Amino acid sequence: MKKNSETSTNVSIDPLSLVIIIIASIFLAQAFVALVLSIISPLSTERYMFLDAAMLAVVLFPVIYFLVFKPFASQIKELKRSKEALHASEEKYRSIVETTDDSIYLVDRNYRYLFMNKKHMTRMGFSAGQYVGRSFSEFHSSEETRDFIEKVDKVFEEAKSEQHKHKSERDNKSFLRTFSPIKGPDGKVVAVSVVSKKTLPS
């Protein structure tokens, strides 16, 4: 079996522990350097200071490299890799959303449009950006609006997806609409996505 040539070198140390380790390393390194220099025959002040600084740098370099630089560099590399993966995932998702034959749109708590894919913009007769901030009620009958508000409110309250059959007055066609919660970083529902899939005549 072929072994993975890459091994993880990440060292996870909390900031306080890292500061303590560095301070302790400087203290021990300085003590070691002072001990070595005390064994050497008396030196001039200039030579003593130069040797002291040089030896301290040599002793501290491995500590700083392995505990600070290397983990930091690994984290930067991992962050870059994660961003690239996220970007690729977003592009893939955007491609799926924009090429699907289903209508997909997002509304906020006040039933205003936040996003529409191309399919739904075509159905609604919008060009890019025309829909942003516009209310659902501006383009649908009062009956359709009441039904839509009821379903969106339920998703905001229960934070669960719902599926409902719907007969569109605009298209005079039947659709299966899926209402799903979009949650923010705090876990609260901040918007509702709607995927409207045309159903075949029974």
C-alpha positions in Angstrom: 0.0 0.0 0.0 1.3 3.4 -0.9 1.8 5.7 2.0 0.7 9.3 2.0 3.9 11.4 1.5 2.3 14.3 3.4 2.1 14.2 7.2 0.5 16.8 9.4 2.9 19.1 11.1 0.3 21.3 12.7 0.8 22.1 16.4 -2.1 23.4 18.3 -1.1 25.6 21.2 -3.3 28.2 22.8 -1.8 31.8 22.9 -1.2 31.9 26.7 0.7 28.6 26.6 2.7 29.8 23.6 3.8 33.0 25.4 4.8 31.0 28.5 6.8 28.6 26.4 8.6 31.4 24.6 9.4 33.3 27.8 10.6 30.1 29.5 12.7 29.3 26.4 14.3 32.7 26.4 15.1 32.4 30.1 16.6 28.9 29.8 18.5 29.9 26.6 20.0 33.0 28.3 21.0 30.9 31.3 22.7 28.3 29.0 24.5 31.0 27.0 25.7 32.8 30.2 27.0 29.4 31.6 28.9 28.7 28.4 30.4 32.2 28.3 31.4 32.0 31.9 33.6 29.0 31.0 35.4 30.9 28.3 38.3 33.0 29.2 37.4 36.7 30.0 36.3 38.6 26.9 36.0 42.2 26.1 32.5 43.8 26.5 32.0 44.0 22.7 32.9 40.4 22.1 30.8 39.2 25.1 27.8 41.0 23.8 28.3 39.7 20.2 28.7 36.1 21.3 25.8 36.4 23.8 23.5 37.6 21.0 24.7 35.1 18.5 24.4 32.1 20.8 21.0 33.2 22.0 19.8 33.4 18.4 21.1 30.0 17.7 19.5 28.4 20.7 16.1 30.2 20.3 15.8 29.7 16.5 14.5 26.1 16.7 12.0 27.0 19.4 10.6 30.0 17.4 10.6 28.0 14.2 8.8 24.9 15.4 6.4 26.5 17.9 5.6 29.8 16.0 6.6 30.0 12.4 5.9 26.4 11.2 2.4 26.1 12.8 1.5 29.6 11.6 2.7 28.8 8.0 0.7 25.5 8.1 -2.4 27.3 9.3 -2.0 29.9 6.5 -1.7 27.1 3.9 -4.7 25.3 5.3 -6.7 28.5 5.3 -5.8 29.2 1.7 -6.8 25.6 0.8 -10.1 26.0 2.6 -10.9 29.2 0.8 -10.1 27.6 -2.6 -12.4 24.7 -1.7 -15.1 27.0 -0.6 -14.8 29.1 -3.8 -15.0 26.0 -5.9 -18.1 24.8 -3.9 -19.8 28.2 -4.3 -19.1 28.2 -8.1 -20.5 24.7 -8.4 -23.6 25.6 -6.4 -24.1 28.8 -8.4 -23.9 26.8 -11.6 -26.5 24.3 -10.4 -28.8 27.0 -9.2 -28.6 29.1 -12.4 -28.9 26.1 -14.8 -31.8 24.3 -13.1 -35.2 24.3 -14.6 -36.7 25.0 -11.1 -37.5 28.5 -9.8 -35.4 29.4 -6.8 -35.7 32.5 -4.7 -35.0 33.9 -1.2 -37.2 36.2 0.8 -36.6 38.0 4.1 -38.9 38.2 7.2 -40.8 41.0 5.5 -41.4 38.9 2.4 -39.1 40.9 0.2 -37.0 39.3 -2.5 -33.3 38.8 -1.7 -32.3 36.6 -4.6 -33.8 34.9 -7.7 -32.2 32.5 -10.1 -32.4 33.1 -13.8 -35.4 30.7 -14.3 -37.5 32.7 -11.8 -36.4 36.0 -13.1 -37.6 34.9 -16.5 -41.0 33.8 -15.1 -41.4 37.1 -13.3 -40.1 39.2 -16.2 -37.2 40.7 -14.3 -33.7 41.6 -15.4 -30.8 41.3 -13.0 -31.2 43.3 -9.8 -34.7 44.6 -10.5 -36.3 42.4 -7.9 -34.0 43.2 -4.9 -36.0 44.6 -2.0 -39.3 44.3 -3.8 -42.2 42.7 -1.9 -43.9 39.4 -2.9 -47.3 41.2 -2.7 -46.3 43.6 -5.5 -46.5 40.8 -8.1 -49.1 38.4 -6.7 -52.8 38.5 -5.8 -53.9 39.1 -2.2 -55.0 35.5 -2.0 -51.6 34.2 -3.2 -49.8 36.6 -0.9 -51.8 35.5 2.2 -51.0 31.9 1.5 -47.3 32.7 0.9 -47.0 34.8 4.1 -48.6 32.0 6.1 -46.1 29.4 4.9 -43.0 31.7 5.2 -44.0 32.7 8.8 -44.3 29.0 9.8 -40.8 28.3 8.5 -39.4 31.4 10.4 -41.2 30.2 13.6 -40.4 26.4 13.4 -37.1 26.6 11.5 -38.1 23.5 9.5 -38.6 22.9 5.8 -42.1 22.6 4.4 -43.5 21.3 1.1 -46.8 22.4 -0.4 -48.6 22.1 -3.8 -49.4 25.4 -5.4 -51.4 26.5 -8.5 -49.8 29.6 -10.0 -52.2 32.2 -11.2 -49.4 33.7 -13.3 -48.6 30.5 -15.2 -51.8 28.6 -14.6 -49.6 25.6 -13.8 -49.1 23.4 -10.7 -45.9 23.5 -8.7 -44.5 21.8 -5.7 -42.9 24.5 -3.5 -40.3 23.7 -0.9 -39.8 26.4 1.8 -36.5 26.0 3.7 -34.9 28.1 6.5 -31.7 30.0 5.9 -29.9 30.4 9.2 -27.3 33.0 10.3 -24.2 32.4 12.4 -26.2 32.5 15.6 -28.5 29.7 14.4 -31.5 32.0 13.9 -33.5 32.0 10.7 -32.7 35.1 8.7 -34.4 34.2 5.4 -36.4 31.6 3.6 -35.5 29.9 0.4 -38.2 28.7 -2.0 -37.7 26.0 -4.7 -40.7 25.8 -7.0 -40.7 22.7 -9.1 -43.3 22.2 -11.9 -45.4 19.1 -11.4 -46.7 16.9 -14.2 -50.5 16.8 -14.7 -52.1 13.9 -12.9 
